[in-house]
Amino acid sequence: MDRNPSPPSPANGDEGEEEVVGGDCIGSTVYSKHWLFGVLSGLIQVVSPENNTSISDDEEQQQMELDEEMENEICRVWDMSMDEDVALFLQEFNAPDIFLGVLAKSRCPRLREICVGILGNMACFQDLCMSISTDKNLGQVLLHCLYDSDPPTLLETSRLLLTCLSQTEVANIWVERIRDHPAIYDSICFIMSSSTNVDLLVKVGEVVDKLFDLDEKLMLEWIRNGAVQPPDQPQEDSEEQQVFRIVPCVLEAAKQVRSENLEGLDVYMHILQLLTTVDDGIQAIVQCPSTGKDTWNLLFDLVCHEFCQSDDPPIILQEQKTVLASVFSVLSAIYALQVELEYLKIESVDLPLIDSLIRVLQNMEHCQKKPENSAESNTEETKKSDLSQDDFHLKILKDISCEFLSNIFQVLTKETVAKGLKEGQLSKQKCTCAFQNLLPFYSPVVEDFLKILHEVDKTLAGDLEESFPSLKVQT
């Protein structure tokens, strides 16, 4: 479960510590109930009505800042709340209601961040997650935190949401709440398109990815939100002028995290892949030429110039397998619409894509080779589980790569094949790898390619027929 990081410990951690006696311990911990009562009582005072009457500008500025001693103490509570006994005790003391009051009334960004962070830690425990999620008032206030302008508060809110969305018992509660708050779409789009905070972008992306995975209806609503016709736009120009906001925002976030966080890039590529599972999503990508070009250029650059390059060790595929699967899937979906997309010059991309796809398949063969002496590594169940998970993701990548490669092979011309032979993208070694992976499922495609190859290089075509006897009779 994704817990909030432990905040920095106060500089003088031992100062003011209460001596913990037997009956004062929280559960099996050494934490003091009395001390925790004091901290929570202090929070109540912060948001009490008498402290929120008419105030001057100077007093308002003070309320925007958190007293150092209180910050140190509440940070300790944040740290402690990762312990289940402490989290349960906070629930018994109605701490969520106190945090609700803070979030509803406090003007202090740091205090709001810490309160959401503590709730996020509490939500890591199933029963507490249920309690937090079913509290309608708390749910409303937490969603309202997504409109906050403070990046740390947005980060903690996103973490909490992702924690709740990852628990099947309460996920639908949050999906429905988010669907009932259309403004959340605008807030999330704004974050993705304008934030430079990589940690925040990754976490927001994970929330969007989870939402789209859980609820296709919500995904469709968000796709169509960006396609709303501006009131002053001429009706006849509506189709050409539609703006699909979700895709440009996802692309902008992907570009921002690209060089700093592979996991984050993986998340945003998977969001694009989810969009291609519905027709409206594909149209959101390709219908606007600028968005379609931007999507294609980014993904094409990733697979042809960044991922799984010729000078990379084959094992790099293990690290890149999920993001490559998403990228190839989206490229394949766009490629399939090539006849409709005048702005996409397919001829110039065929050979680089073939080269990239075959290199991935070659590296996959290396990754799937089992070590000769693997008895020791197979003794632990966890390692077996990890291995099977790796194999599962590699199989998905292989299936997507083979389908994409077969689609490209189907449109290759004699001129393109000749160029590929000259430049090395269609060498004997690479053709052999392609055939090994495409056969027997894509036999008709391989046979048609071999016919073209006979016209260009009979010797190579004959060698491949010798290596794959099943093709001889067909040609």
C-alpha positions as CSV (number, residue, x, y, z in Angstrom):
1,M,0.0,0.0,0.0
2,D,1.2,3.5,-0.9
3,R,1.9,5.2,2.4
4,N,2.8,8.9,2.8
5,P,6.5,9.4,3.4
6,S,7.6,10.0,7.0
7,P,8.1,13.8,7.5
8,P,11.4,15.0,8.8
9,S,11.8,14.5,12.5
10,P,11.9,17.6,14.6
11,A,15.4,19.0,15.3
12,N,15.1,18.4,19.0
13,G,13.2,15.1,19.0
14,D,13.6,14.4,22.7
15,E,12.5,17.8,24.0
16,G,9.0,17.9,25.5
17,E,8.6,14.1,25.4
18,E,6.3,12.7,28.0
19,E,7.5,9.7,30.0
20,V,5.3,6.9,28.9
21,V,3.9,4.8,31.7
22,G,2.1,1.5,31.4
23,G,-1.5,2.6,31.0
24,D,-0.6,5.6,28.8
25,C,0.7,3.5,25.9
26,I,-1.2,3.4,22.6
27,G,-1.7,-0.3,21.9
28,S,1.6,-2.2,21.8
29,T,3.5,1.0,21.0
30,V,5.5,3.3,23.2
31,Y,3.6,6.3,22.1
32,S,1.8,8.3,24.8
33,K,-2.0,8.8,24.7
34,H,-1.7,11.8,27.0
35,W,0.8,13.5,24.6
36,L,-1.4,12.7,21.6
37,F,-4.5,14.1,23.4
38,G,-2.6,17.3,23.9
39,V,-1.6,17.6,20.2
40,L,-5.2,17.0,19.0
41,S,-6.6,19.4,21.6
42,G,-4.2,22.0,20.2
43,L,-5.6,21.4,16.7
44,I,-9.1,21.9,18.0
45,Q,-8.1,25.3,19.4
46,V,-6.7,26.3,16.0
47,V,-10.1,25.9,14.3
48,S,-12.3,26.8,17.2
49,P,-15.0,29.5,16.5
50,E,-13.4,32.1,18.8
51,N,-10.2,31.9,16.7
52,N,-12.0,32.5,13.5
53,T,-14.0,35.7,14.2
54,S,-13.1,38.9,12.4
55,I,-9.3,39.3,12.1
56,S,-6.9,41.8,10.8
57,D,-4.6,41.3,7.8
58,D,-1.7,40.7,10.1
59,E,-3.6,38.1,12.0
60,E,-4.7,36.4,8.8
61,Q,-1.1,36.2,7.6
62,Q,-0.2,34.5,10.9
63,Q,-3.0,32.0,10.4
64,M,-1.3,31.2,7.0
65,E,1.8,30.1,8.9
66,L,2.1,27.2,11.4
67,D,3.7,27.6,14.7
68,E,7.1,25.7,14.8
69,E,6.3,23.8,17.9
70,M,2.9,22.7,16.7
71,E,4.4,21.8,13.3
72,N,6.9,19.6,15.0
73,E,4.3,17.9,17.1
74,I,1.7,17.3,14.3
75,C,4.6,16.0,12.1
76,R,5.3,13.4,14.8
77,V,1.6,12.4,14.7
78,W,1.9,12.1,10.9
79,D,4.9,9.8,11.3
80,M,3.2,7.8,14.1
81,S,0.0,7.3,12.0
82,M,1.7,4.7,9.9
83,D,1.4,2.4,12.9
84,E,-1.9,0.6,12.9
85,D,-2.4,0.9,16.7
86,V,-1.9,4.7,16.5
87,A,-4.2,4.9,13.4
88,L,-6.9,3.0,15.3
89,F,-6.5,5.2,18.3
90,L,-6.8,8.4,16.2
91,Q,-10.1,7.0,14.9
92,E,-11.4,6.3,18.4
93,F,-10.5,9.8,19.4
94,N,-12.5,11.1,16.4
95,A,-9.4,12.6,14.8
96,P,-10.9,12.5,11.3
97,D,-13.6,15.0,12.5
98,I,-10.8,17.3,13.9
99,F,-9.0,17.1,10.6
100,L,-12.2,17.8,8.8
101,G,-12.5,21.0,10.8
102,V,-9.0,22.0,10.0
103,L,-9.4,21.4,6.3
104,A,-12.7,23.3,6.2
105,K,-11.5,26.3,8.2
106,S,-7.7,26.6,8.3
107,R,-5.9,28.9,5.9
108,C,-2.5,27.3,6.7
109,P,-1.2,25.2,3.7
110,R,1.3,23.3,5.8
111,L,-1.3,22.3,8.4
112,R,-3.8,21.2,5.7
113,E,-1.1,19.1,4.0
114,I,-0.2,17.3,7.2
115,C,-3.9,16.6,8.1
116,V,-4.5,15.1,4.7
117,G,-1.3,13.1,5.0
118,I,-2.4,11.6,8.3
119,L,-5.7,10.7,6.8
120,G,-3.8,9.1,3.9
121,N,-1.8,7.0,6.3
122,M,-5.0,6.0,8.2
123,A,-6.6,5.0,4.9
124,C,-4.0,2.4,4.4
125,F,-5.8,0.2,6.9
126,Q,-8.9,-1.4,5.5
127,D,-11.5,-0.7,8.3
128,L,-10.3,2.9,8.6
129,C,-10.4,3.4,4.9
130,M,-14.0,2.3,4.9
131,S,-14.8,4.7,7.8
132,I,-13.1,7.6,6.1
133,S,-14.7,6.8,2.7
134,T,-18.2,6.5,4.0
135,D,-18.0,9.9,5.8
136,K,-19.8,12.1,3.3
137,N,-18.8,15.4,4.8
138,L,-15.1,14.3,5.0
139,G,-15.3,13.0,1.4
140,Q,-16.6,16.3,0.1
141,V,-13.9,18.3,1.9
142,L,-11.2,16.0,0.7
143,L,-12.3,16.3,-2.9
144,H,-12.4,20.1,-2.4
145,C,-8.7,19.8,-1.6
146,L,-8.1,19.0,-5.3
147,Y,-8.9,22.7,-6.0
148,D,-6.1,23.8,-3.7
149,S,-3.2,25.8,-5.1
150,D,-0.7,24.3,-2.7
151,P,1.3,21.5,-4.4
152,P,2.1,19.5,-1.2
153,T,-1.5,19.5,-0.3
154,L,-2.5,18.3,-3.8
155,L,0.1,15.6,-3.5
156,E,-1.2,14.3,-0.2
157,T,-4.8,14.5,-1.5
158,S,-3.8,12.5,-4.6
159,R,-2.1,9.9,-2.4
160,L,-5.1,9.5,-0.2
161,L,-7.4,9.2,-3.2
162,L,-5.2,6.6,-4.9
163,T,-5.1,4.6,-1.6
164,C,-8.9,4.6,-1.5
165,L,-9.4,3.8,-5.2
166,S,-7.0,0.8,-4.7
167,Q,-9.3,-0.8,-2.2
168,T,-12.2,-2.6,-3.9
169,E,-14.6,-2.2,-1.0
170,V,-14.6,1.6,-1.3
171,A,-13.4,2.4,-4.8
172,N,-16.9,2.9,-6.2
173,I,-17.8,5.4,-3.5
174,W,-15.0,7.7,-4.7
175,V,-15.6,7.1,-8.4
176,E,-19.2,8.2,-7.9
177,R,-18.2,11.2,-5.8
178,I,-15.7,12.3,-8.5
179,R,-18.4,11.9,-11.2
180,D,-20.7,14.1,-9.1
181,H,-18.0,16.9,-9.1
182,P,-17.3,17.8,-12.7
183,A,-15.0,20.6,-11.6
184,I,-12.5,18.0,-10.5
185,Y,-11.8,17.3,-14.2
186,D,-10.8,20.9,-14.8
187,S,-8.6,20.9,-11.7
188,I,-6.8,17.7,-12.7
189,C,-6.4,18.9,-16.3
190,F,-4.9,22.1,-15.0
191,I,-2.4,20.2,-12.8
192,M,-1.3,17.9,-15.7
193,S,-0.9,20.8,-18.2
194,S,0.8,23.3,-16.0
195,S,2.6,21.7,-13.0
196,T,6.4,21.2,-13.0
197,N,6.2,19.1,-9.8
198,V,7.2,15.6,-11.0
199,D,6.0,13.9,-7.8
200,L,2.6,15.6,-8.0
201,L,2.3,14.8,-11.7
202,V,3.1,11.1,-11.2
203,K,0.6,10.8,-8.4
204,V,-2.2,12.6,-10.2
205,G,-1.5,10.5,-13.2
206,E,-1.9,7.3,-11.1
207,V,-5.2,8.6,-9.9
208,V,-6.4,9.3,-13.4
209,D,-5.1,5.9,-14.6
210,K,-6.9,4.2,-11.8
211,L,-10.2,6.1,-12.4
212,F,-10.2,5.2,-16.1
213,D,-9.4,1.6,-15.4
214,L,-12.2,1.4,-12.8
215,D,-14.9,3.2,-14.7
216,E,-15.2,3.5,-18.5
217,K,-18.2,5.8,-18.2
218,L,-16.2,8.3,-16.3
219,M,-13.4,8.1,-18.8
220,L,-15.9,8.8,-21.6
221,E,-17.3,11.8,-19.7
222,W,-13.9,13.2,-19.3
223,I,-13.1,12.7,-23.0
224,R,-16.3,14.5,-24.0
225,N,-15.8,17.3,-21.5
226,G,-13.0,18.7,-23.6
227,A,-15.1,18.4,-26.7
228,V,-17.8,20.8,-25.6
229,Q,-18.7,23.3,-28.3
230,P,-17.8,26.9,-27.2
231,P,-21.0,29.1,-27.4
232,D,-19.6,31.6,-29.8
233,Q,-18.2,29.1,-32.3
234,P,-20.0,28.7,-35.7
235,Q,-21.9,25.4,-35.9
236,E,-20.5,24.5,-39.3
237,D,-16.9,24.6,-38.0
238,S,-17.7,22.5,-34.9
239,E,-16.1,19.2,-36.1
240,E,-12.8,20.8,-37.2
241,Q,-12.5,23.0,-34.2
242,Q,-13.3,20.6,-31.3
243,V,-10.6,20.6,-28.6
244,F,-10.1,17.4,-26.7
245,R,-8.5,18.7,-23.6
246,I,-7.7,15.4,-21.8
247,V,-5.2,14.2,-24.4
248,P,-3.1,17.5,-24.6
249,C,-3.0,17.6,-20.8
250,V,-1.8,13.9,-20.6
251,L,0.8,14.6,-23.2
252,E,2.1,17.7,-21.4
253,A,2.4,15.8,-18.2
254,A,4.2,12.9,-20.0
255,K,6.7,15.3,-21.4
256,Q,7.3,16.8,-18.0
257,V,8.0,13.5,-16.3
258,R,9.7,11.8,-19.3
259,S,13.4,12.5,-18.3
260,E,13.0,12.2,-14.6
261,N,10.6,9.4,-13.8
262,L,10.1,6.3,-15.9
263,E,7.3,5.0,-13.6
264,G,5.5,8.3,-14.2
265,L,5.9,8.1,-18.0
266,D,4.6,4.5,-17.8
267,V,1.5,5.8,-16.0
268,Y,0.7,8.4,-18.6
269,M,1.4,6.0,-21.5
270,H,-1.1,3.6,-20.0
271,I,-3.7,6.4,-19.7
272,L,-3.3,6.9,-23.5
273,Q,-3.6,3.2,-24.0
274,L,-6.9,3.1,-22.0
275,L,-8.2,6.0,-24.2
276,T,-7.6,3.9,-27.3
277,T,-9.9,1.2,-25.9
278,V,-13.0,3.3,-26.8
279,D,-13.7,5.0,-30.2
280,D,-14.2,8.4,-28.6
281,G,-10.8,8.1,-27.0
282,I,-9.1,7.3,-30.3
283,Q,-10.9,10.2,-31.9
284,A,-9.7,12.4,-29.1
285,I,-6.1,11.6,-30.1
286,V,-6.3,11.7,-33.9
287,Q,-9.2,14.0,-34.8
288,C,-7.3,17.3,-34.1
289,P,-4.2,17.3,-36.4
290,S,-2.0,19.1,-33.8
291,T,-2.9,16.6,-31.0
292,G,-2.5,13.6,-33.3
293,K,0.9,14.8,-34.5
294,D,2.0,15.6,-31.0
295,T,1.0,12.2,-29.8
296,W,2.6,10.4,-32.6
297,N,5.9,12.4,-32.5
298,L,6.3,11.9,-28.8
299,L,5.7,8.1,-28.9
300,F,7.6,7.6,-32.1
301,D,10.6,9.4,-30.5
302,L,10.4,7.3,-27.4
303,V,10.5,3.9,-29.2
304,C,13.0,4.9,-31.9
305,H,15.4,7.1,-30.0
306,E,15.1,6.4,-26.3
307,F,13.8,3.0,-25.3
308,C,15.5,-0.3,-26.1
309,Q,18.3,1.1,-28.2
310,S,20.9,-0.9,-30.1
311,D,23.6,0.0,-27.5
312,D,21.4,-0.9,-24.5
313,P,21.9,-4.3,-22.8
314,P,19.0,-6.6,-23.6
315,I,18.0,-6.9,-20.0
316,I,16.9,-3.2,-20.1
317,L,13.7,-4.6,-21.6
318,Q,12.6,-5.9,-18.1
319,E,12.6,-2.3,-16.9
320,Q,10.8,-0.9,-20.0
321,K,8.4,-3.7,-20.8
322,T,5.2,-2.1,-19.5
323,V,5.7,1.3,-20.9
324,L,6.8,-0.1,-24.3
325,A,3.6,-2.2,-24.4
326,S,1.5,0.9,-23.9
327,V,3.5,3.0,-26.4
328,F,3.3,0.3,-29.1
329,S,-0.4,-0.2,-28.5
330,V,-1.2,3.5,-29.0
331,L,1.1,3.8,-32.0
332,S,-0.6,0.8,-33.5
333,A,-4.0,2.3,-33.0
334,I,-3.0,5.5,-34.7
335,Y,-1.2,3.6,-37.5
336,A,-4.3,1.6,-38.2
337,L,-6.0,4.9,-39.2
338,Q,-3.3,5.9,-41.5
339,V,-5.6,6.2,-44.6
340,E,-7.7,8.8,-42.7
341,L,-4.7,10.8,-41.4
342,E,-3.3,13.0,-44.1
343,Y,-0.9,14.6,-41.6
344,L,0.9,11.3,-40.9
345,K,3.5,10.3,-43.4
346,I,3.5,6.5,-42.8
347,E,6.2,5.7,-45.5
348,S,8.9,7.4,-43.5
349,V,8.1,5.7,-40.3
350,D,7.8,2.0,-41.4
351,L,11.4,1.0,-41.3
352,P,12.3,2.8,-38.0
353,L,9.3,1.1,-36.4
354,I,10.2,-2.3,-37.8
355,D,13.8,-1.9,-36.5
356,S,12.5,-1.0,-33.0
357,L,9.9,-3.7,-32.9
358,I,12.3,-6.4,-34.0
359,R,15.0,-5.2,-31.5
360,V,12.4,-5.6,-28.7
361,L,11.6,-9.1,-29.9
362,Q,15.3,-10.0,-30.0
363,N,15.8,-8.7,-26.5
364,M,12.7,-10.5,-25.4
365,E,14.3,-13.8,-26.4
366,H,17.3,-13.0,-24.2
367,C,15.1,-12.0,-21.2
368,Q,13.1,-15.2,-21.5
369,K,16.2,-17.5,-21.4
370,K,16.3,-19.2,-18.0
371,P,19.6,-19.4,-16.2
372,E,21.3,-22.8,-16.4
373,N,21.7,-22.9,-12.6
374,S,18.3,-21.5,-11.5
375,A,17.5,-24.0,-8.7
376,E,18.5,-21.6,-6.0
377,S,16.5,-18.7,-7.3
378,N,13.4,-20.8,-7.6
379,T,13.4,-21.9,-4.0
380,E,11.6,-18.8,-2.8
381,E,7.9,-18.4,-3.6
382,T,8.2,-14.6,-3.9
383,K,10.9,-15.0,-6.6
384,K,8.7,-17.5,-8.4
385,S,5.8,-15.0,-8.3
386,D,8.0,-12.1,-9.5
387,L,9.3,-14.3,-12.4
388,S,5.7,-15.2,-13.5
389,Q,4.7,-11.6,-13.3
390,D,7.7,-10.6,-15.5
391,D,6.8,-13.4,-18.0
392,F,3.2,-12.1,-18.0
393,H,4.1,-8.6,-18.9
394,L,6.7,-9.8,-21.5
395,K,3.9,-11.9,-23.2
396,I,1.7,-8.8,-23.4
397,L,4.5,-6.9,-24.9
398,K,5.2,-9.7,-27.4
399,D,1.5,-9.9,-28.5
400,I,1.3,-6.2,-29.0
401,S,4.6,-6.0,-30.9
402,C,3.7,-8.9,-33.2
403,E,0.3,-7.5,-34.1
404,F,1.9,-4.0,-34.8
405,L,4.7,-5.6,-36.8
406,S,2.3,-7.6,-38.9
407,N,0.2,-4.5,-39.6
408,I,3.4,-2.7,-40.9
409,F,4.4,-5.8,-43.0
410,Q,1.1,-5.7,-44.7
411,V,1.6,-2.3,-46.2
412,L,5.3,-2.6,-47.2
413,T,6.1,-1.8,-50.8
414,K,8.8,-3.3,-52.9
415,E,10.7,0.0,-52.7
416,T,10.5,0.1,-48.9
417,V,11.7,-3.5,-48.6
418,A,14.7,-2.7,-50.9
419,K,15.5,0.3,-48.7
420,G,15.2,-1.8,-45.6
421,L,17.7,-4.4,-47.0
422,K,20.1,-1.6,-47.9
423,E,19.9,0.1,-44.5
424,G,19.9,-3.0,-42.4
425,Q,16.4,-2.9,-40.9
426,L,15.5,-6.1,-42.8
427,S,18.7,-8.1,-42.6
428,K,18.6,-11.9,-42.6
429,Q,19.0,-11.9,-38.8
430,K,16.1,-9.5,-38.2
431,C,13.8,-11.2,-40.7
432,T,14.5,-14.5,-39.0
433,C,13.6,-13.0,-35.7
434,A,10.4,-11.5,-37.2
435,F,9.4,-14.8,-38.8
436,Q,10.0,-16.7,-35.6
437,N,7.6,-14.5,-33.7
438,L,5.0,-13.9,-36.4
439,L,4.6,-17.6,-37.3
440,P,2.3,-19.4,-37.3
441,F,-0.4,-16.9,-36.2
442,Y,0.4,-14.3,-38.9
443,S,1.4,-16.8,-41.7
444,P,-0.5,-15.0,-44.5
445,V,1.3,-11.7,-43.7
446,V,4.7,-13.5,-43.7
447,E,3.9,-15.2,-47.0
448,D,2.9,-11.9,-48.7
449,F,6.1,-10.3,-47.4
450,L,8.2,-13.2,-48.7
451,K,6.7,-12.8,-52.1
452,I,7.9,-9.1,-52.2
453,L,11.2,-10.2,-50.9
454,H,11.6,-12.7,-53.8
455,E,11.4,-9.7,-56.2
456,V,14.0,-7.8,-54.3
457,D,16.5,-10.4,-53.0
458,K,15.9,-13.9,-54.2
459,T,18.9,-15.3,-52.2
460,L,17.7,-13.9,-48.9
461,A,14.1,-15.1,-49.6
462,G,15.5,-18.6,-50.4
463,D,17.5,-18.7,-47.2
464,L,14.5,-17.8,-45.2
465,E,12.4,-20.5,-46.9
466,E,15.1,-23.0,-46.0
467,S,14.9,-21.9,-42.3
468,F,11.1,-21.9,-42.4
469,P,10.0,-24.9,-44.5
470,S,6.3,-24.4,-43.8
471,L,6.6,-21.3,-46.1
472,K,8.1,-23.1,-49.1
473,V,4.9,-24.7,-50.3
474,Q,3.0,-21.4,-50.1
475,T,5.4,-19.3,-52.3
